[in-house]
Amino acid sequence: MNHVIKICLGLALPLLTLVSVARADEFKLSNNQRISCSRGLSAGKLNTSTCKSYAYLFNVKTSEYFRCQVTLALTRDNKEVINVQTDGGCTKKPRIFDTDSNYAFDATETEPPNTNSFFGPGGYSIWAADTTAQKIRGCITISSGLGSDISKCLDMTFQ
């Protein structure tokens, strides 16, 4: 009986590995990462520089995506680095298309402070295309300045 369990586990492990590899192929990283930095300078005092970068992770099967951001803040005086802090994470966003298929995508984002950010920290756009059909959707999300983002998508027409 013990040998049967070992054989079953030996057969199940490669199958689980294949499933996890297949799932890993479903996620693609956006090609449009950006970084923006700001500095606070005061003569003879502490100087702080904060840099933010973001990327998007897209599920090419379901069209769900994650917006990921990393932040690094560095504080120093004229002689040494006093403090380094990092923060970040990914936030799950809703599907762009209702049905599963094979999708391609790209994303871009405004970099605050920016004249494009009228009401808050700016916005971002996502473009997704169904690679099995002539179907593309463009989505824009901006801050409303009132606590919630406004996001709208539009199917493109072909003329």
N, C-alpha and C positions, 0 to 999 in steps of 0.2 A: 504494500500500500504506500509506503514511504517513497519507493521508487516512482510510482505513478504520479505522486504529487510533484516530485522533482522534475519529471519529464514534462508535465503540464506547465509548470512554471518556466521551464526552459523554452518551451514553445511560445508561451504568452509574452515573455519579455521582449523578444525581437518584434512581435506585433505591436506592442505598446510603443516601442521605439519608432517604428514606422509611422504610427498614428501621430506621435509628437513631431516628427519631421514634417509630415504632411501639413499639420497645423501651423508649423513655423513658416512654411512657404506661403501661407495665406496672408501674412503681414509684410507690408513694404514700408520703408522709411521714405519720407518726402525728400525730394532733391533740393529743396529750397530753404535750408537752414540759414538763419541770420543771427547776428550778434549786435547788440547795441550797448554802449557804455556811457556812463555819466560820471562827472567828477565834481567834488566839492573842494575847493581850494581856499585856504585861509593862511595868510603869511604868518609863520611862526606858530601855527596851531596844527591840529590834526587834519589830515587830508583823507578823504574817503572816495573810493571809486567803486561803482557798482556796475556789473555787467550782467546782461540777461541774454539768453539764447533760447530758441525754441525749435521744435521739429514736430512733425505729424507722423503718426504711425497709423496706417490704413489697412483695414481688412479687405483684401481684393475679392473676397467671395461675398461678403455681406454688405459692404460699403459703410460699415461702422468705422469710426476713427477716434483716435486719441490725440489731444493737443498736449504736448510735453514741453516743460520749461525748466531751465536750470538757471540759478542766480548765484553769483559770487560777489560778496562785498569785502573790500580790503580797506582797512584803516591803518594809517601809519603817521608817524611824525617825521621830523627831518633826519632821524637816525635809524629807526627800526620799524618793522611791521608790528603793529600792536594787536590786531585782531583780523581774522579771516573767518567769514561765515558763508555757508552754502545752503541753498534750499532748492527744492524742485519736486517735480512729480508729473504725472500724466492724468488728464481728466478725460473720461469717456464722453463722446459726443454721439448724437443720434445718427441713424442710418441716413444716407443720402438717397438711396433707392430702396423701394419696398421689397423687392424680390432678390434672391440670391442669383449671382451670375459670375462673370469674370470681369473685374473692373480695373481700370487704370486711373491714376489721380495725380494731382499736384496741388500745392498750397503755397500761399505767400501771406505776409503779414506786415502791417505798418509798424514802424519802429518809433515809439514815443520818445520824447515829445515830438510832435509832428503836426503839420497843418492839416493832415487828413483826419486827425483825431479831434473832432469838434466837441464831443461830449465826454470824453474819458480817455482811457489808455489806448485807443485805436481800435483796429479791427483786423479781420483776416478774411481771405477768400479761399475756397476749396473748389477745384474743378475735378469732376469725376466723369469717366466715360465707360460705357458698357462695351467691352472689346468684342462681344459676340453680336453686336447690332450697331446701327448708326444712331447712337443715343449718347448725348452728353448733357450734363447738368452743371450749372455754375451757381455757387452759393456764396453769399456775403454775410458776415456777422460783424456788427459794430456795437459798441457800448452805447446805451441810451442815456447814460448819465443819471439814471433813476434806479439803479440797482439790478436791472436785468438786461441782458444782451438781446438785441433784435437780430434774428437770423431768417433769411429768405433764400429760397432756391428757385431757379428757373430752368425749365427744359429748353434747350436751344432748338430752333427750327432751321431746317436746311432748305435753301432756295436755289 
